[in-house]
Amino acid sequence: MPRTRREKSRSGIYHIMMRGINQQTIFEDDEDKTQFLYMLKKFKEVSKYELYGYCLMDNHVHLRETEESLSLAIKRISSSYVYWYNEKYNRCGHLFQERFKSEKVEDGRYFLTALRYIHQNPLKAGIVKSIFESEWTFKRIYLERKASGHGVSVKSVCY
């Protein structure tokens, strides 16, 4: 049975979810998380997407499709990370389960709901007692911008 075509978002914004195959851990240590963030930044320049938020657990990111298809951007990020990960841990094969999942973000209300959901993941999982304790989310960038007097809006939260 062929898979269904991914629906296009009118806003160009998506909530992307990638999970480890067989619920496998995809970030063994801080170096792995740092490397994944490096891949996000590296391919942002190539694929021209905007990153609005992330939470590195099972892995949640927000990307906005611009000059290149969302699927190609995610393929670049995930295949590069998996290659690096497999080299580091002397393994081969898939790391991510299926193709990535995406939800269209069509309006500001859902955009904020999705961002809250992403940043509350470590709290809901019992990893932290407050979202402000979570080290591997985008929230520190929001807080830095807010502390510097910059407002926080869709345009101001891009990475």
N, CA and C of each residue as an Amber inpcrd file, in Angstrom:
protein
   477
   0.8480000  -1.1820000   0.0000000   0.0000000   0.0000000   0.0000000
   0.8920000   1.2440000   0.0000000   0.7350000   2.1230000  -0.9670000
   1.5680000   3.3290000  -1.0160000   1.2270000   4.2790000   0.1250000
   2.2420000   4.9820000   0.6010000   1.9850000   5.9330000   1.6710000
   1.3070000   7.1790000   1.1050000   0.5820000   7.8510000   1.9750000
  -0.1500000   9.0320000   1.5320000   0.8000000  10.2120000   1.3990000
   0.4530000  11.0690000   0.4880000   1.2500000  12.2770000   0.2510000
   1.1080000  13.2220000   1.4400000   2.2000000  13.8510000   1.8140000
   2.2010000  14.8000000   2.9210000   1.4270000  16.0520000   2.5150000
   0.5470000  16.5140000   3.3860000  -0.2330000  17.7220000   3.0910000
   0.6260000  18.9630000   3.2820000   0.4830000  19.9180000   2.3800000
   1.2270000  21.1750000   2.4590000   0.5420000  22.1260000   3.4210000
   1.3340000  22.8110000   4.2170000   0.8300000  23.8270000   5.1250000
   0.7670000  25.1600000   4.3910000  -0.3340000  25.8740000   4.5350000
  -0.4450000  27.2060000   3.9090000   0.5910000  28.1670000   4.4920000
   0.8940000  28.0100000   5.7860000   1.8530000  28.8980000   6.4430000
   3.2910000  28.4850000   6.1500000   3.4880000  27.2380000   5.7260000
   4.8450000  26.7270000   5.5270000   5.4820000  26.2380000   6.8140000
   4.7200000  26.1990000   7.9050000   5.2530000  25.7980000   9.2100000
   4.7100000  24.4150000   9.5620000   5.6040000  23.5670000  10.0900000
   5.2430000  22.2020000  10.4520000   5.7940000  21.8500000  11.8250000
   5.0910000  20.9990000  12.5250000   5.5910000  20.3820000  13.7490000
   6.1320000  19.0260000  13.3110000   7.4370000  18.8600000  13.4180000
   8.1230000  17.6560000  12.9460000   8.4450000  16.7680000  14.1390000
   8.1910000  15.4690000  13.9830000   8.5250000  14.5070000  15.0310000
   9.3210000  13.3650000  14.4180000  10.4440000  13.0680000  15.0270000
  11.2830000  11.9520000  14.6000000  11.5380000  11.0970000  15.8320000
  11.4020000   9.8070000  15.6920000  11.5590000   8.8940000  16.8240000
  12.5780000   7.8080000  16.4930000  13.2290000   7.3040000  17.5320000
  14.1780000   6.2070000  17.3720000  13.4570000   4.9160000  17.0120000
  14.0780000   4.1270000  16.1490000  13.5090000   2.8470000  15.7380000
  13.4400000   1.9210000  16.9590000  12.3460000   1.2040000  17.0980000
  12.1390000   0.3230000  18.2590000  12.3120000   1.0640000  19.5830000
  11.9570000   2.3290000  19.5940000  12.0790000   3.2000000  20.7640000
  13.5330000   3.3400000  21.2370000  14.4640000   3.1560000  20.3160000
  15.8810000   3.2700000  20.6300000  16.2410000   4.7050000  20.9940000
  17.1510000   4.8440000  21.9220000  17.6890000   6.1550000  22.2700000
  18.4890000   6.6720000  21.0800000  18.2350000   7.9130000  20.7090000
  18.9660000   8.4940000  19.5800000  20.0230000   9.5020000  20.0310000
  19.9800000   9.8410000  21.3260000  20.9990000  10.7220000  21.9050000
  21.5390000  10.0390000  23.1610000  22.7160000   9.4470000  23.0540000
  23.3210000   8.7250000  24.1830000  23.9560000   9.6820000  25.1940000
  24.4300000  10.8330000  24.6980000  25.1110000  11.7750000  25.5880000
  24.9880000  13.1920000  25.0140000  25.5480000  14.1630000  25.7370000
  25.4660000  15.5630000  25.3160000  26.1700000  15.8030000  23.9790000
  27.2400000  15.0590000  23.7040000  27.9260000  15.2200000  22.4280000
  26.9770000  14.8970000  21.2690000  26.1400000  13.8630000  21.4260000
  25.1860000  13.4930000  20.3820000  24.1870000  14.6210000  20.1450000
  23.7030000  15.2140000  21.2210000  22.7440000  16.3140000  21.1080000
  23.3910000  17.5280000  20.4520000  24.6140000  17.8090000  20.8590000
  25.3510000  18.9230000  20.2670000  25.5620000  18.6880000  18.7730000
  25.8810000  17.4600000  18.3940000  26.0760000  17.1340000  16.9800000
  24.7850000  17.2990000  16.1890000  23.6520000  16.8730000  16.7700000
  22.3800000  17.0270000  16.0690000  22.0680000  18.5080000  15.8710000
  22.3090000  19.3340000  16.8880000  22.0840000  20.7780000  16.7530000
  23.0090000  21.3670000  15.6950000  24.2370000  20.8620000  15.6290000
  25.1650000  21.2970000  14.5860000  24.5910000  20.9790000  13.2010000
  24.0240000  19.7670000  13.0580000  23.4220000  19.3800000  11.7690000
  22.2500000  20.3000000  11.4230000  21.4250000  20.6410000  12.4210000
  20.3130000  21.5610000  12.1770000  20.8250000  22.8900000  11.6370000
  21.8740000  23.4020000  12.2800000  22.4110000  24.7010000  11.8680000
  23.0930000  24.6140000  10.4930000  23.8590000  23.5690000  10.2840000
  24.5730000  23.3900000   9.0120000  23.6010000  23.3200000   7.8370000
  22.5630000  22.5010000   7.9720000  21.6550000  22.3170000   6.8490000
  20.6130000  23.4170000   6.7510000  20.5060000  24.2400000   7.7830000
  19.6510000  25.4260000   7.7090000  20.1860000  26.3640000   6.6210000
  21.5000000  26.4730000   6.5700000  22.1320000  27.3250000   5.5600000
  21.9440000  26.7600000   4.1490000  21.9560000  25.4410000   4.0170000
  21.7990000  24.7810000   2.7210000  20.3410000  24.7730000   2.2810000
  19.4520000  24.3660000   3.1920000  18.0370000  24.1580000   2.8570000
  17.1770000  25.4020000   3.0310000  17.7050000  26.4160000   3.6980000
  17.0000000  27.6920000   3.8840000  15.6860000  27.5500000   4.6530000
  15.6960000  26.7630000   5.7360000  14.4990000  26.6750000   6.5680000
  14.6650000  27.5510000   7.7970000  13.5770000  27.7750000   8.4920000
  13.5830000  28.5250000   9.7330000  13.2240000  27.5620000  10.8580000
  13.9570000  27.6360000  11.9410000  13.7240000  26.7670000  13.0850000
  13.0940000  27.5930000  14.1930000  11.9000000  27.1810000  14.6410000
  11.1740000  27.9290000  15.6630000  11.2870000  27.3060000  17.0410000
  11.5900000  26.0450000  17.1230000  11.7030000  25.4150000  18.4220000
  12.1730000  23.9850000  18.2930000  12.7460000  23.4730000  19.3660000
  13.1370000  22.0700000  19.3930000  13.1740000  21.5750000  20.8260000
  13.1070000  20.2760000  20.9580000  13.2940000  19.6010000  22.2270000
  13.9740000  18.2840000  21.8880000  15.1910000  18.0960000  22.3580000
  15.9210000  16.8760000  22.0460000  15.6700000  15.8320000  23.1330000
  14.6890000  15.0170000  22.8620000  14.3870000  13.8400000  23.6840000
  14.3120000  12.7000000  22.6870000  13.0780000  12.3150000  22.3370000
  12.9130000  11.4140000  21.1930000  13.1720000  12.2310000  19.9330000
  13.0620000  13.5060000  20.0500000  13.3930000  14.5230000  19.0520000
  12.1590000  15.1700000  18.4510000  11.9930000  16.4140000  18.7680000
  10.9150000  17.2190000  18.2070000  11.5260000  18.5110000  17.6820000
  11.1470000  18.8940000  16.4830000  11.6140000  20.1630000  15.9270000
  10.4870000  20.8320000  15.1600000  10.5950000  22.1180000  14.9940000
   9.7140000  22.8810000  14.1050000  10.5700000  23.4120000  12.9840000
  10.1190000  23.2200000  11.7700000  10.8080000  23.7820000  10.6110000
   9.7970000  24.4770000   9.7300000  10.2500000  25.4740000   9.0240000
   9.3940000  26.1250000   8.0390000   9.9980000  25.8810000   6.6700000
   9.2210000  25.3160000   5.7820000   9.6830000  25.0190000   4.4320000
   9.8570000  26.3320000   3.6690000  10.9920000  26.4800000   3.0170000
  11.2030000  27.6880000   2.2140000  11.6290000  27.2940000   0.8060000
  12.9240000  27.3530000   0.5000000  13.3720000  27.1310000  -0.8770000
  13.4020000  25.6660000  -1.2800000  13.3930000  24.7740000  -0.3460000
  13.5480000  23.3620000  -0.6450000  12.4620000  22.5940000   0.0880000
  12.1070000  21.4310000  -0.3920000  11.0320000  20.6740000   0.2490000
  11.4180000  20.2620000   1.6610000  10.4080000  20.1660000   2.4970000
  10.5910000  19.7440000   3.8760000  11.2310000  18.3610000   3.9310000
  10.7660000  17.4570000   3.0930000  11.2920000  16.0910000   3.0880000
  12.7830000  16.0580000   2.7800000  13.2260000  16.8580000   1.8320000
  14.6450000  16.8820000   1.4920000  15.4730000  17.4610000   2.6420000
  14.9820000  18.5040000   3.2850000  15.7000000  19.0900000   4.4210000
  15.8450000  18.0720000   5.5600000  14.7580000  17.3750000   5.8950000
  14.8080000  16.3710000   6.9690000  15.7160000  15.2120000   6.5670000
  15.6920000  14.8420000   5.3020000  16.5600000  13.7650000   4.8200000
  18.0250000  14.1490000   5.0010000  18.3740000  15.3790000   4.6640000
  19.7610000  15.8450000   4.8330000  20.1840000  15.7630000   6.3040000
  19.3270000  16.2940000   7.1850000  19.6410000  16.3320000   8.6180000
  19.7590000  14.9190000   9.1780000  18.7300000  14.1080000   8.9500000
  18.7090000  12.7790000   9.5740000  19.7820000  11.8550000   9.0070000
  19.9900000  11.8440000   7.7060000  20.9980000  10.9330000   7.1550000
  22.4040000  11.3360000   7.5950000  22.6690000  12.6250000   7.6900000
  23.9860000  13.0810000   8.1570000  24.2000000  12.7280000   9.6180000
  23.1640000  12.9210000  10.4340000  23.2850000  12.5760000  11.8550000
  23.4520000  11.0710000  12.0310000  22.6620000  10.2660000  11.3110000
  22.7450000   8.8020000  11.4350000  24.1280000   8.3070000  11.0030000
  24.6690000   8.8750000   9.9400000  26.0160000   8.4970000   9.5080000
  27.0180000   8.7720000  10.6230000  26.9530000   9.9740000  11.2130000
  27.8540000  10.3500000  12.3020000  27.6540000   9.4220000  13.5000000
  26.4050000   9.1960000  13.8790000  26.0560000   8.3560000  15.0320000
  26.5680000   6.9230000  14.8350000  26.3350000   6.3740000  13.6590000
  26.7800000   5.0030000  13.3830000  28.3010000   4.8830000  13.4280000
  29.0050000   5.8780000  12.9360000  30.4680000   5.8850000  13.0240000
  30.9160000   5.9340000  14.4880000  30.3170000   6.8160000  15.2530000
  30.7060000   6.9920000  16.6550000  30.4810000   5.7170000  17.4600000
  29.3450000   5.0580000  17.2520000  28.9880000   3.8910000  18.0580000
  29.2670000   2.5630000  17.3510000  30.0260000   2.6230000  16.2530000
  30.4250000   1.4220000  15.5260000  29.2270000   0.5160000  15.2420000
  28.2230000   1.0850000  14.6250000  27.0070000   0.3450000  14.3030000
  26.6160000   0.6540000  12.8670000  25.6300000  -0.0460000  12.3640000
  25.1210000   0.2340000  11.0280000  23.6020000   0.1070000  11.0480000
  22.9740000   0.6330000  10.0380000  21.5350000   0.5010000   9.9140000
  20.7760000   1.7440000  10.3030000  19.4590000   1.5890000  10.3350000
  18.5530000   2.6950000  10.6240000  18.6340000   3.1140000  12.0850000
  18.3770000   4.3790000  12.3260000  18.2870000   4.9080000  13.6810000
  16.8860000   5.4510000  13.9340000  16.2890000   6.0570000  12.9110000
  14.9730000   6.6560000  13.0540000  13.8730000   5.7150000  12.5750000
  12.7680000   5.7620000  13.2790000  11.5950000   4.9430000  12.9790000
  10.8210000   5.5560000  11.8220000  10.5130000   4.7850000  10.8140000
   9.6840000   5.2120000   9.6920000  10.1480000   6.5440000   9.1200000
   9.2830000   7.1710000   8.3420000   9.5830000   8.5280000   7.9080000
   9.1090000   9.4760000   9.0140000   9.6430000  10.6690000   9.0120000
   9.2790000  11.6190000  10.0570000   7.7910000  11.9440000   9.9780000
   7.2340000  12.3040000  11.1070000   5.8330000  12.7210000  11.1590000
   5.8000000  14.2450000  11.1170000   4.7510000  14.7860000  10.5160000
   4.6160000  16.2410000  10.4820000   3.1570000  16.6230000  10.6330000
   2.9440000  17.6970000  11.3580000   1.6110000  18.2840000  11.4960000
   1.6940000  19.6960000  10.9450000   0.7070000  20.0780000  10.1850000
   0.6690000  21.4390000   9.6430000   0.3510000  22.4200000  10.7710000
   1.0340000  23.5470000  10.7660000   0.7580000  24.6300000  11.7060000
   0.2040000  25.7750000  10.8670000  -1.0950000  25.9780000  10.9540000
  -1.7540000  26.9230000  10.0530000  -2.0530000  28.2900000  10.6650000
  -2.0300000  28.3840000  12.0000000  -2.3630000  29.6780000  12.6000000
  -1.5430000  29.9130000  13.8680000  -1.5610000  31.1470000  14.3360000
  -0.7920000  31.5470000  15.5040000  -1.1720000  30.8120000  16.7720000
  -2.4410000  30.5170000  16.9150000  -2.9070000  29.8130000  18.1260000
  -2.2920000  28.4110000  18.2030000  -2.3510000  27.6540000  17.0940000
  -1.7650000  26.3130000  17.0990000  -0.2410000  26.3780000  17.1820000
   0.3560000  27.4120000  16.5850000   1.8040000  27.6070000  16.6650000
   2.2340000  27.6640000  18.1290000   1.5480000  28.4700000  18.9340000
   1.8920000  28.5890000  20.3560000   1.5940000  27.3060000  21.1190000
   0.5040000  26.6230000  20.7690000   0.1720000  25.3460000  21.3990000
   1.2750000  24.3210000  21.1370000   1.7350000  24.2580000  19.8940000
   2.7850000  23.3060000  19.5280000   4.0930000  23.6320000  20.2510000
   4.4480000  24.9110000  20.3370000   5.6700000  25.2930000  21.0490000
   5.5850000  24.9190000  22.5260000   4.4340000  25.1650000  23.1450000
   4.2640000  24.7750000  24.5580000   4.4150000  23.2670000  24.7150000
   3.7920000  22.5200000  23.8270000   3.8750000  21.0550000  23.8730000
   5.3360000  20.5960000  23.7960000   6.0820000  21.1630000  22.8680000
   7.4870000  20.7840000  22.6820000   8.2960000  21.0530000  23.9490000
   8.1440000  22.2550000  24.5060000   8.9550000  22.6320000  25.6540000
   8.5190000  21.9560000  26.9550000   7.3070000  21.4250000  26.9840000
   6.8370000  20.7280000  28.1790000   7.1570000  19.2350000  28.1590000
   7.6920000  18.7250000  27.0640000   8.0160000  17.2990000  26.9740000
   8.9080000  16.8000000  28.1090000  10.0130000  17.4630000  28.4370000
  10.8590000  16.9720000  29.5250000  10.1300000  16.9880000  30.8740000
   9.2580000  17.9590000  31.0740000   8.4750000  18.0530000  32.3040000
   7.4790000  16.8930000  32.3840000   6.7590000  16.6490000  31.3010000
   5.7810000  15.5560000  31.2650000   6.4460000  14.1960000  31.4180000
   7.6810000  14.0630000  30.9470000   8.4130000  12.7960000  31.0390000
   9.0540000  12.6060000  32.4170000   8.9720000  13.6370000  33.2800000
   9.5460000  13.5320000  34.6190000  11.0520000  13.7170000  34.6550000
  11.6230000  14.2520000  33.5960000  13.0720000  14.4650000  33.5240000
  13.4780000  15.7100000  34.3030000  12.5940000  16.7190000  34.3110000
  12.8470000  17.9690000  35.0250000  11.6200000  18.3210000  35.8560000
  11.8090000  19.2040000  36.8320000  10.6860000  19.6510000  37.6610000
  10.0910000  20.9580000  37.1530000  10.8110000  21.6180000  36.2530000
  10.3750000  22.8750000  35.6610000  10.9090000  22.9420000  34.2370000
  10.1590000  23.5480000  33.3340000  10.6570000  23.6570000  31.9570000
  11.9400000  24.4850000  31.8930000  12.1850000  25.3040000  32.8990000
  13.3770000  26.1430000  32.9100000  14.6400000  25.3520000  33.2430000
  14.4840000  24.1100000  33.7180000  15.6200000  23.2410000  34.0050000
  16.0810000  22.4830000  32.7700000  15.2440000  22.4190000  31.7730000
  15.5440000  21.6180000  30.5880000  16.6260000  22.2860000  29.7540000
  17.7180000  21.5690000  29.5690000  18.8830000  22.1160000  28.8810000
  18.7830000  22.0150000  27.3610000  18.0610000  21.0420000  26.8340000
  18.0950000  20.7540000  25.4060000  16.8090000  21.1450000  24.6980000
  16.3260000  22.3400000  25.0020000  15.1860000  22.8990000  24.2840000
  15.5610000  24.2980000  23.8090000  14.7150000  24.8450000  22.9900000
  14.9210000  26.1560000  22.3910000  14.6020000  27.2890000  23.3670000
  14.0430000  26.9560000  24.5250000  13.5480000  27.9850000  25.4370000
  14.6220000  28.9570000  25.9020000  15.8710000  28.5400000  26.0010000
  16.9090000  29.4760000  26.4540000  17.1020000  30.6170000  25.4630000
  16.9100000  30.3480000  24.1740000  17.0260000  31.3900000  23.1500000
  15.8890000  32.3930000  23.3200000  14.6650000  31.8920000  23.6030000
  13.5390000  32.7940000  23.8720000  13.8550000  33.6990000  25.0590000
  14.3510000  33.0740000  26.1370000  14.6180000  33.8280000  27.3610000
  15.7120000  34.8680000  27.1500000  16.7470000  34.5190000  26.3980000
  17.8160000  35.4730000  26.1000000  17.2780000  36.6700000  25.3250000
  16.4310000  36.4110000  24.3510000  15.8640000  37.5040000  23.5450000
  14.9300000  38.3670000  24.3670000  14.1570000  37.7320000  25.2270000
  13.2410000  38.4890000  26.0680000  14.0180000  39.3450000  27.0690000
  15.0800000  38.7720000  27.6760000  15.8970000  39.4870000  28.6490000
  16.6070000  40.6750000  28.0140000  16.9350000  40.5580000  26.7120000
  17.6330000  41.6510000  26.0410000  16.6780000  42.7380000  25.5560000
  15.3730000  42.5770000  25.8730000  14.4040000  43.5930000  25.5010000
  13.7260000  43.3570000  24.1750000  14.0750000  42.2700000  23.4840000
  13.4240000  41.9510000  22.2150000  12.1160000  41.2170000  22.4970000
  11.1130000  41.5550000  21.7500000   9.8350000  40.8530000  21.8680000
   9.9520000  39.4360000  21.3180000   9.0460000  38.5880000  21.7270000
   9.0360000  37.2190000  21.2410000   7.8250000  37.0630000  20.3400000
   8.0740000  36.9100000  19.0430000   7.0140000  36.6910000  18.0560000
   7.4720000  35.6010000  17.1090000   6.6400000  35.2210000  16.1820000
   7.0220000  34.1870000  15.2220000   8.3100000  34.5790000  14.5140000
   8.4220000  35.8080000  14.0730000   9.6210000  36.2410000  13.3580000
  10.8350000  36.2850000  14.2820000  10.6400000  36.6420000  15.5500000
  11.7850000  36.8120000  16.4470000  12.3090000  35.5270000  17.0310000
  11.5660000  34.4180000  16.8910000  12.0220000  33.1810000  17.5100000
  12.7550000  32.2630000  16.5340000  12.9780000  32.7020000  15.3160000
  13.6760000  31.8610000  14.3460000  15.1360000  31.7040000  14.7530000
  15.6820000  30.5300000  14.4870000  17.0620000  30.2010000  14.7980000
  17.8610000  30.2430000  13.5320000
